[in-house]
Amino acid sequence: MVSSEPNGFTALPRGGYLVDTSEGYIQIGSPPETIKDTMGLEKKTPLVFVLPNKFFHVEKGISIAELEFPIYFNFFFRGGKKTFIVCSAEQKEQLTIVLGESLMGPQELNLASEFIDGTESFGFPDIKAEMAHFRSYKTMEEVVEFVLFDENHKAQFGKITIEQLPSNEFLIVDGDKKIKTPGEVDFHVKYDIGKRLEEPFQPPIIGITCLGPSHGFDPTDNTSGFIIWLNGQGIMVDPPVNSTEWLRESNVNPKFINSIILTHCHADHDAGTFQKILEESKITIYATATVMESFLKKYCSLTKIPRREITDLFDFIPVVIGRPTIINGGEFYFHYALHSIPSVGFEFFFQDQSFYYTSDHLNDPEALEEMYKKGVFPETRYQFLKDFPWDRKIIYHEAGVPPLHTKISYLASLPEEVQKRITVYHIAAKDMPEGTHLTLAKFGIENTLYPEITPPKHQEAFQLLEILSQIDIFSGFPIEKAKEFLQIVKEEKFRRGEQIIKKGTHGDRFFIIASGNVRFEGLSGDQAAVKRYGTYEYFGEASLILDTARQADVYAETDVVALTIEKTRFFQFIRGSKLHENLTKLNSIRETNTWKTLTESQTFRGLTSYQVTQLELILKLETVKKEVALIEEGQTFHNAFIVRSGTVVVMQNHKTIRELGPGDFVGEIYSLTKNLPSNFSFVAWPGTELYVLSEEDAIQYIKKNPGVYMKLNTVYN
C-alpha cells in the first residue's frame, strides 16, 4: 500500500498527487518522470489519471500531462492494460494530438524532400511500414480511453466519482470516503547533479558530457541525453527535463549551449527541448522537417500558443539527409534510425575525430534480416542498416528491450576492438553485463569525455571572436571591428577572492568575462543588492563613458579569465557607433534602481543579470502626474510598462480586476507585439513611476530572450 497523508492523498516526489481507491491508484496530474515514483509501488503505475485545469507549467516549460510513459508501461509491461484519462472535452482534443504524434507517429509523411536525392537516395526508408511493424496496436483507442467531465463537472470511473470543484480542487468519492486533492499540480526538480565543479566549467575544443545514461523507466538514474562540445560551444542532444537547472547546479553556464539536436518526439527526448527554448538566449534546433512538425503539433497543442509564435521562439535549421550540416565547426551527417516513430541518428567529423550516435534504434542483424524478408525494408534501406560504421572512433550506441531497442547481448558479442569504441547509453546500470569491453555512459560534468584532437588553425582568434559575438552591446559591429578587437584585447587572470576593481578609483579599462564569476560589493542605496556576473557579461564601462570613479568593489568569486580593453583603445573601438550613447543611457537608467525593481519583481526576478542588462538598455522612466489610462480596452497600443512605484489598476468592462504594484508588468505582450486591441484597460494613479517599453524594443528583446515572452504572458483575470 502507498502511505497517504492524513488528508487521504500522497504528494509524489516529482509532482502530482496519488489517491489509493477501491478501483486502484488514481493520479492527479502527471509531470515528466513521475512514473519513476509509482512503477515500484504495490499496485504499480496508476491506470487512471486526472488532468488538472492547467496542464502546462509555463514558468518551467513543462507539461503536467506527460502520459506517454505511463501509457507505454501499462500496455507493454502490464499485459496490455489500457490507461484512462479523466479530463474535459477541450483537454481531450489537446491530448489526442499530443499522444497521436508519440503513440501513432505522424499521419502525413513526405520524406522525399528530406533526402538529397529524394526517393532514389541510398537508404531511403518506408517509414510507415517500419512504424506499423513495431506497433502492436492499430489504434490509439486500444491503449487510451478518455473519461470526460459532464456539465456538472463530474466523471465516473467504476464505483468512483471524480468532481472538479469551483475552487478547481478535485473531490474523489469512493463509497463512504471523500478525498479532496489540490487542483493545481507543480513539478519538483529531482535529479542527481553529480559533482559540482569548484571552478566554472570551461568548454573544450571537443568533448561529450552525459546528461543521463538510462531510460525513462529507470527510477535510479537520469534519462538519456548528452552534450557535444565543439569549439567551446555546446550542442544538446535530446536534453532531459531540467538540464539547464542541472548545468547551473554543476557550475556550467547554460549560455555555452547554443543549439539542440532533436532526434524524435517521444517525451524522454523532447520535453527538455521545449524547456531549453524558454531559457536565456535564443537557440537553434536541428532536426528533419518531419520530426520538427511532430514537435510543433505536440507543443502548440499543449501550450495553446499559436504555431507562428512558437516558431518565433527559436531558429530551426532543417537537416537534409545525405548533405553535410555544419554545427560549431563539425561536419554532421544525419540518417533515419530504426524506431517506432521517425527518429534520426547522426555522425560528425571534426579535425581528426569521428563520432557516431545511433539515437533510439534497433541494431540486430537477425531482426533486420527478418524485417527485410517481410518486405518492411526496400533493398537499399536494408543495406544501409546492415552496414553499420563500426570503424568510427567514438560510438554512442543505445541499448534496451527489443524489439524497439538493441539487445545489449548483441553489442557484447562484437569484436573486442569495436567494443572498446562503444559507449552504451539508454540502459540501466543493473542491465549492463560484466566482462565486456563496452563502456556505460557516466553522468555528470566531472565525467566529460575529452577525446584527443589536433586543434584547428586560428583557434585562439576563433575563441576571441566567439566571445565578442556574445556581447550584446557589440551586436551589429562590422567585420572591420572584429579585426580591431583581436588587436586591442588582452587576457587577464584573477584568482578566487582577488579584487579586480577598487571602489573610488579611476576607470582605466573595460572588462569582458571569458570564464568565471565576479561579485559586486559596496553599491550605494537600493543598488546594494548583491550583483553577480558570469561568462559573456561585461563591466567597468560606466566609469569610462562618464569619466567618473568606480562605483563598486569587484571581486573574483571564482578563478576568472577576463578580456580587457584599455580606456583609450576602448573609445577608439566604439567610435562611430551608438555605444557611447547607449551606455550613457544604461548608466542613467540604473541610477533609478532598475536592478532592484527587476530582481525583486514577481515577473522578472528569474532573469539572469545578462537579461536584466539587456532590458535596462531599452527602458525609459516616466512619472504620471495625474490619473491616466495607459492602455484602453478595445484599443491597440504601442507601449508596455513596468511599475517602479505607485499603482496601476487593471479594468475590464469598467470593473476592477487587479491592482499592480512595483515590479509588475503592465500590458498584454501578445497584443502588443501583434498590434491587437487590448482586452483590458490599465489606469495609473497620480504619482506612479513607470518604466516604458516600446513595441519595437519589446519585439526585439523577446527575439533574443524567448523565455521572457512566457513570463510576460500575464493572466489578469
N, C-alpha and C positions, 0 to 999 in steps of 0.2 A: 504494500500500500504506500502511496505517496503521503508524506506527512503534510497536513494542511495547517494553515494558521488558524487562530481562533475564529476568524471571520468566515472560514469554510473554503478558502481557496489558497493556492500556493503561488507566490510570485516566482517565476522561473529566473535562473541566474542571468540569462541573456535577454530577458524581457518577455512580456506576456504573462498570462495567468492560467493556472491549471485547476480544474474542478473535478473531483472524483465523484461520479454519479453511478446510479444503478445501471446506466447504459454504457459505462466505461468513462474514460477521461474525456473531458471537453476542454479545449484550449481557446482562450480569448486572445486573439492576435497571434501573429507568427513572424517575429523578426528573424533575420538571417541566422542560421545555425542553431536555432532553438531545438531542432531535432536532436542535437547532441546533448541537450538537457533531459530529454524524455525517452530516448530509444533504449536506455538501460533500465527503465522502470519496470515494475512488476507487470503492468498491463500494456507495456510497450508504448509506442507513439500513439497519440490520440487519433481516432478516426473522425472526430468532429471538431471543426474549427469555426469559431465565431469571429467575424471580421469587425473591428472597431469602426466607428464612423469615419475617422481619418486613418487611412492605412498607408500613408506615405509620410515619413518623418522628414520634413522639409529641411530643417537645420543640418541634419546629418546625411541627407540624401539617401535614405534607406527605406525600403519597403517594409511595412509591418505586416505584410501579407505574403511572405515568402513561403509558398506552399509546394513548390516543386519537389523538394526533398522529402517532406512527409508523404506526398503522393507516391513517389517512387518507392519509398520504404514500405508503405502499406501494401502496395501492389506486388512488388518484386520479392520482398523479404518476409511478407506475412501471408503468403498464399493467395495472392490476387484480391486482397481486400480493397474495397472502394473507400475513398476519402470524401467526407461530407462537409460542405462549406455553407455555413449559415450567414446570410447576408441580404442586402436589399437588391431589388431588381437592377438598379443602376450599377451596383458593385459587381453583380454577376456579369453584366455586359463588359465591364472593365477587365475582370479576371479571365473571362473567356478568351479575350485577345491575348493577354499575357501568357496564359497556360497553353494556348494554341501554338504559340511560337516555340515553346520549350518542349511540350509533350508530343506535338504532332509535326513540328517543323513548318517551314514556310509553305503556304498553299501555292504561290506562284514562284516559279524559278526561271531565270534566264541567265544561265552560266556562260553562254557563248560569248557574251560581251566582256566577261572577266578573264578570258584566256587570250593570249596574244594571237593565236591562230584559230580562234573560235572553236567549233566542234571538231576541227581537224587537229587540234593540239594534242601532243603526246600526253597520255594520262587523263584525257577528258572523261569525267565520270558521269554515270547515270545516277545522280544523287537521289532521285525519287525511288529508284529500285533499291538503293542502299538503305535509305531510311525505312522503307517497307520491310526489308529483311530483318532489321534489328527490332522493329516494333512488334511486340507480341499482342497488341490490342489494335483494333481497327478504328475505333472512335474514341474521343475524349470521354464520352459518356460511360465507357466501360471502366474508367478509373476514377472519375469525379462525378459527384451529384450535388447540385445546388439545392439548398433548402431556404426558401425566401421568407422574409418577414411579411406578414399580411398588413392590411391597412391599420390594424391596431398595434402594429409593431411587435407582433408575437410570431414565433415559429415553433413548430412541433417536431421533435425527434424522438420517436418511440414514446416512452412514457414521460419524457422530459419536455417542459415548456420553457422557452427562452424568450424573455421580453426585454426590449430596449426601452428604458425609462426616459421620460422627458429630460432628465439630467444627463442623458447619454450613458448612464450606467446600465449594466445588464443584470436582470433578475432571473436566476435559474431555479425553476420549481421542480423538485424531484420528490413526488409524494408529499410527505409532511415537511420535507426540508425545503427551505428557501435560502438561497445563497446569492448575495449581491456582490458583483465584482465591478471594479473601475471600468469605465467605457473607453478611456484613452490608454494607449499602450506605448510605453517608452522602450528604448533599446539600450541595453547596457553593454558597454565595451568589455569583452572578455577574450583576451589573447595573451599569449606568452611573449614578452618583449625580448627574451633572451638576455644578453648582457648589454647594458648601456655603456657606450663608449665614453671614456673620460674626456676626450677632446672631440670637437665636432668632426664628423666624417668628411674626408676629402676624396671626392670621386676619382677613380683611377682612369688611366687611358683605356683599359679594358678590365671588366670584372663581372661576376654574376653573384647576386645576393638572393638567397632563397627567402621568400616571404611566407612560405608554407610548404611542407613536404608531403602532406597527406591529402585525403579525400574528404568529401562532405559528410561522411558517416563515421568519422573517427573522432570520438569525444576527447581524446588525449592530445591532439596536435592540431596545428593550424592548417586550414585548407590551402591547396596548392596555388602557387603563383610565384613570380620571381622578377627581379630587376636585372636588366642588362646595362652595364655601364660602358659607354663608348665615348672617348674624347671628353671625359669629365662630365657627361650628361647621362641621365638615367632614362631607360625605356621600361616602363612597367608592362609586364605580360600577364593579362588576366588577374589584376590585383585582387586579393581577398578583401572583404569589408574591413574597414578601419586601418587600412595600410598606411594612410597618411598620419593617423594618430600614432601608429607604431613607429613610423620614421622619426617623428618629433621626440617620442619617448626614448628612442635609441640614439639620439643626438645626431640625426641626419636631417639636413634642411630639405623639406619637401620641394623647394624651388629647383632643386637639382633635377627633378623629374620633368621632362618637357614633352613626353609623348607616351602613348599607350598602344600596345598591340592587342586587339580584341580578337580572340580566336573563334569563339562561338557564344551562343546565348543561353547556356544553362546558368542557373543562378549562382553557382560557385565560381563562375568565370566572369559574369558581367555586373554583379552587384557592386563590387568595388570600383568598377569603371565609372559608373554614374556618380558615385561618391567623389571620385577624383576630379570629375568635371566641375564639381561645385566647390573645389578648393581654390587656392590662391590665384594662380595665373592661368590664363587660357592655354589649354593643351591641344596637341594634335593626336588624333586617333587614326591608326592604320588598320584597315580591315577590308574584306571584299565587300562589294555593294550588297550582296545577299545577306551577309552577317550584319552589316550596318542597318539594313532595312528591318531585320528582326529586332535589333536593339531599339530602334526608334519606335516601332509598333509597341513594344513592351513598355517603354518608359513614357511615351506620350499617353498611353492608357493609364499607367499607374499614377502619374503626376497630374494628369489633365492639363498639362502645358501643351499649347499648340506646337505642332511639328516644326514650324518655322522658327519658333522661339527656342526650342531645344537645340536645333542645329546652329543657332547663333551662339550657343554657349561653348562650342569647341570647333576646331578645324578638323575636317575629315579629308584624308587622302586615300582614295580607293586604290587598292593594290591590284595589279594585273599579273596573272599567273603566267610565268614564262618571261617576264620583263623584270629587270632588277629595280628595286626601290632603295634609294639611299636614305638611311636614317643615321644621323650623328656620325657620318663618315663611313658607316658599314654598308656593305652591299648585300641586301636582303632578297631572297627568293622565296616566294610563298607557294603553297600547294594545298589541295584539299585532302585532309586526313580521312580515315575511315571511321565514321561515327554515326550516331542515330539522328543527328541533325547536322546541317552544314557546319563544318569545323575546319579551320585552317591550321596547318603547321608551317614551319619555315626553317630556312638555314641562312646563315650570313657568313660573309668573308670579310676579314679586316686585317690588313697587313699580312702577316704570315700565320694567322689563326683562322680556323673554321669551326662552326658551331651548328648543330642540328637539333631542332626542337620538334618533337612529334605532335604535340598537343594531345587531346584525348583521341586515342587511335587504337584500333585492333591490328596488331602486327603478329601474325601467326601463319606460317606457310600452309599448314593443313587447312585452316579456316579459309584462307584466301583461295586455295585451290577448289574447295567445296563451293564457295560462292561463285567462282568463275564457271564451274560446271553447271551451276543452276541458272546461269545467264544473268547474274547480278552485275557482272563487270563486262564492259567491252574489252577487247584484246589489249589495247594499249594501256588501259587503266590497270589491268591485271599485271602487266609487265612493270608499270611504274611502281605499284605497291610491292611487288616481289623483289625488285632490285633496290633494296634499301641501302643508302650510302654509309655502310659501316666504317668507311675509312676516314670520316670526319674526326678531327682531333678531340672535339668535345661533343658528346651526345647526351642530351636531356631526354630520357625516354620514360613515358608513363607506364604504369603497371596497375593491374586491378583485377576485378572479377570479369571474366569473359561472359557473354560474347561482346560486350561493349568495350572492353579493355584488354590489354596484352597480359597474358599469363606471365607471372614472374619466373616460373619454371622455364619458359622459353628463353628469356634473357639470360638465365643462369646456365643454359646449355650452349651458349655461344662460345667461340674460341676465347682463350684467356686474354689475348692481346686486344680483342674487341671489348670484352667486359671491362677492362681497365679504362676504357674511354667513356663508359656509360655512367651517368648519374641518374638514379631512379627516383622518380617523384610520383605523387598521386597514389601512394601506398602507405599503410600504417606500418610503423616500425616492427610490430609484432609479426607481420606477414613477410618480412624480409628473411630469406633463407640464409643459413650460416655456411661458411666455407666457400663463398663465391668471391670473385674479384670485382663485383659490382659495388658502386658507392651509393648509399642512400643520401638524398639531399638533406643538408643540415640547415635548419632555420637559424636566422639571426645575422645581424650586420657583422658580428665578430667572426662569422664563418664564411664571409665573402671569398669567393674563388678569384684568384688573381693569376690568370694564365700568362705564361711568358710570351713576350711580344717584342718585335723591333719597333721602337717608337716612330711615328710618322714624321716626315720632314716638317719643319716650321711649327713644331708642337708648342713651343713657348709663345710664339706670336698668336697661334690659334687660341690658346687659353686666355691670353690678354684680351683679344677681340671678343671672345665669348663673354667675358665679364663686362666689357664695355656695352655689348648688346643688351645686357640685362638691366642697365641703369636707365630708369625711365626719363630722367631729365636730358639724356643724350639721344633720345629716340628721334630718328629723322635726320641725324647729322650725316652729311655727305661722306663718301668714301675717303676723300682727302683728309678728313678729320681722323679717320682710323689710322692713317699713316702717321699723322702728327701725334696721336695718342701713344703709339708704340715708341716714339722718340722721347717723349717727355715724362712718361710714367716711371716710377721707381717702386721697388718692392721693399717693404719694411716689416720686420717681425717683432712681436711683443710677447713676452712670457705672461702666463696666467698671473693676474694680480698687478701687473705693471701699469703705471699711469701713462696714458697716451697723451692726454691734454690736461693742462692745469688751468682751472678757472681763473679769469682775470688777466691771463697772458694774451699777448698779441697774436692773432692768427697768422700763420706763415705757410700752411699747406692744406690741401683738400684730401680727404681720406675716402677710399672705397674698400670695403671689407671683402677680401678674396676668400678668406676662410676664418671661422671662429665667431665669437660673440663679444660685444662690448657693452658696458653698463655706464649710464649717465648718473652722476650724483651732483647735488648742490644746486639743482634747478630752483629758480625762485618762484614764490607764490604758489598758485594752484598747479603749476607745472612740476611740482615736487614729486608727483607720482613717478615711480621708477620707470625709466626708459631702458629698453634693451634693443640693440640692433644686431642683425646677423648677416650672413653671407649675401652679397649683392646689394647691400644697403650702404649709404654714404653719410658722411657727417663732416662738420668743420666748414661748411660753405657760408654760413650766416656771417661769421666774423670777417671773412674775406670780402664778401659782397658789400657789407655795410661798414667795413673798416672799423669794427668795434672789438672790444675784448671778448675772450671766450666766455660763454655764459654758463658753463658747467665743467666739472671734472669728469674725465672719461677714462675708464679703466678696462683693461683686457680681462674679461670674465673667464675666458679660456685662453689658450695659446692663440694668437691672432696673426694672420698674414694680411697686411694692408697694402694696397696700391696707393701711392701718394703723388700728388702733383704740386710742385712749388707754386706759391702765390702768383708770381709774375707770369709763369708759363700757363697757369690756370686761366688767367684773364685773357691771354693770347688765344687759348684753346676755345673759349666761349665767345670770342669776338664775332660780331655779325649775326649772332643768334639771339633768341628771346630769353636765353637762360638767365641773364643778369636780371631782366625784368621779372621773370618767373620766381627766381629765388628771393628777390626783394619782396614780392607778393607773399611768398611762403612764410618768410620771417614775420611779416606784418600780421598775417592771419594767426600764426602761432602765438603771438603776443596776446591774443584774445582767449587763450587757453583751450584751443580746439582739441588738444591731446586729451585733456581731462574730460571734456564733453563726450568725445567719441569713445574713449576707452571705458567709460563708466556707463555708456548707453546700453539699454537692453538690446537694441538692434545692432549696434556697431561694435560692441565690446569684443566680439570674436575675431575682429580684423587683425591682421598682422601689422607690425609697425610699417612695413613697406606699403600696405594698402592704405593705412591711415595717412601716410605722407602723400600718396597719390591723390587722395581725397582732399587733403588740405590745399593742394595746389589749385583746385578748381572752385573753392568755396569763397563766398563774399558775405560779409557781415552787414546786416541791416537791422535797424530798430524801428518798431511800429509805434508811431506817436499816438494814434487813435485806433479804435476798433475797426478792423478791416477784413473783408473776405479775401483771403489769399487765393483761394480756388473756389469756383462756384459750381454747384451741382448742375449737370447737364451741359456744361461749357467745356470746351477744350482749354488747355493751359500749357504754359511753356516753362514753368519753374516748379521745382520741388523745394522743400525746406527741411532744415534740421533745427529743432528748438535749442537755443543756447540757454535762455532763461525766459520765464513767463509761462503763458498758457495759450494753447490753440485748441479750439472746440471743433469736434467733428460732428457734422449735422447731416441728416437725411430726411427729406420731406418735412423740413422745419422742426425736426426733433433732434435733441442732443443725443449722440451715440456714445461719444467718449471725450475725455479731456486729455490732451497731450502735454507733456512737460519736458524738462531738459533731457536732451539726447534722443527724443522721439523723432521719427521720420514723418514728414507731413506731405501727403500726396499719394497717388497710386502710380507705381513705377510702370506698370503695363500701359496704362492710359497715357502717361507722359511720353514714353518712348514710341508709341504707335499713333500719337496725335488723336486720341479718342476722348470723348466727353467724360468728365469726372462723374463718378457715382455718388459723390459726397460734396458737401461744402466744408471748407476749413476756414474758421474765423479766428483771427488773432486778437487777443486782448491788448489794450494800450500798454505800452512799455515792454512788450515782448521782443526779445532779441532773437534773430533768426539767421542761420547760415543759408544762403541761397545757392541752389544747384540748378544750373540751366539745363534745358532739354538736351542740347548738343553735347554738353560736358557729361551729362548722365549717360547718354548712349555710348560715348567713347570710353567712359570709365567701366561700364558694365562689360563692354567687349574685352577689356583687359582683365576684368575680375568677375567672371561669370557667376561665381558662388555668391557674390554680394547681391545679385539680382534676386535670388531666393530669399535672402534676409529682408529685402525691401518689399517683398510681396506681402505687406501688412494686411491682415483682415481686420477691418474696423468694426464689423457688426457680428 
